[in-house]
Amino acid sequence: VSKYLFFDDYSEGAHPEILKAINEANAGQQRGYGGDEYCQLAAERIVAELGVSADIHFISGGTQANIVGMSALLRPHHGVIAVASAHIAQHEAGGIEATGHKIIAINSPDGKLTPELVDQGMATHYDEHTVKPRVVFVSQATELGTVYTRQELTTVVDHAHQKGLLVYLDGARLAEACAAMSPATTLADIAQTGVDILYIGGTKNGGLFGEAIAVINAGLREDFRYLMKQRGALMAKARVMGAQFARFFDEDRLWYQLGRVANDNARTLTDGLIAAGYEFVVPTETNQLFPRLPVQTVVRLEKEFGFYRWDSGREDPATIRLVCSWATSAEEIRRFVEATAREVVS
Ligand SMILES: Cc1ncc(COP(=O)(O)O)c(C=O)c1O
């Protein structure tokens, strides 16, 4: 019997509507490297959604988006301020550092940066003997599934700009963040916070693959495609991504809907585990959950389900990470909750 996977939000393939859009875009000839009509349409729709002028580029995945994005923002002696738990700091095999840029990692209990934490990053710099911070890297939602409120995000962006820093937003799970933010939040609200570059996640939100980078700051747009090309990120058959993002931001705005469904699934699972008496290391705000369960229970669950342990492996209770998606089965959520509550038979 195969295990049901709560590892991440890309255990499934693409949403059927996305696959249909790719299939429809398959016929006929198109220009390569983003010059096709699907990428053009997707870019127009995203710009309309953002409500500000921006250059839009399509990139295959989040790590690549981050590497290309940083290359547009940093000169050789520049560093990037990020929380220590950020994806670029923890889970990208040193991708940014491999391009010669230091990540100035700052501890944050909830995965968010604040003006004070940005200042901590700034305080590591004195003169030309130290790396010069140039970028503030925020993730929305964060690596812990938490979400900046609009006010918090605006405050960090304003503070960064006051200090002469640029802001890059990793939006791998931006749809889930928009769904969780209150009042109802759109990409236009995110753009209004003043971020310089952001990427709009597709892979984790029902896309087959792909992220859309929006370069909002006009001063950063020049030669962006050269930076992509040098990093192997300018895809010849880019229509595959254009078709997906044109569909995401078609009239029904599927992209927002799928983020909401993922969060709703995570809410159901969270509520079930709370009712079963379990605690969480951070409250569930989006589609990632971090409950603490007795190691004995975790070992038993691992036989039926796939998920990550999220601590050193020595703690009891152990922290695990569960991720729901637009496609998570209600039945499997029920089965998981039931399994946590089951009597241990040894
Ligand atoms: C916040 C965040 N950024 C970036 C990435 C990297 O994406 P990819 O695996 O597509 O390179 C991930 C993937 O898990 C992520 O969670």
PDBQT file of the ligand as one rigid body, heavy atoms in Angstrom, charges set to zero:
ROOT
HETATM    1  C1  LIG A 401       9.654  29.606   0.234  1.00  0.00    +0.000 C 
HETATM    2  C2  LIG A 401      10.329  28.795  -0.837  1.00  0.00    +0.000 A 
HETATM    3  N1  LIG A 401      11.143  29.410  -1.694  1.00  0.00    +0.000 NA
HETATM    4  C3  LIG A 401      11.765  28.740  -2.682  1.00  0.00    +0.000 A 
HETATM    5  C4  LIG A 401      11.608  27.390  -2.847  1.00  0.00    +0.000 A 
HETATM    6  C5  LIG A 401      12.374  26.675  -3.911  1.00  0.00    +0.000 C 
HETATM    7  O1  LIG A 401      11.594  26.183  -4.916  1.00  0.00    +0.000 OA
HETATM    8  P1  LIG A 401      12.117  25.031  -5.908  1.00  0.00    +0.000 P 
HETATM    9  O2  LIG A 401      12.087  23.767  -5.141  1.00  0.00    +0.000 OA
HETATM   10  O3  LIG A 401      11.129  25.115  -7.023  1.00  0.00    +0.000 OA
HETATM   11  O4  LIG A 401      13.484  25.411  -6.356  1.00  0.00    +0.000 OA
HETATM   12  C6  LIG A 401      10.768  26.685  -1.968  1.00  0.00    +0.000 A 
HETATM   13  C7  LIG A 401      10.563  25.229  -2.138  1.00  0.00    +0.000 C 
HETATM   14  O5  LIG A 401      10.205  24.495  -1.270  1.00  0.00    +0.000 OA
HETATM   15  C8  LIG A 401      10.126  27.417  -0.934  1.00  0.00    +0.000 A 
HETATM   16  O6  LIG A 401       9.343  26.790  -0.031  1.00  0.00    +0.000 OA
ENDROOT
TORSDOF 0
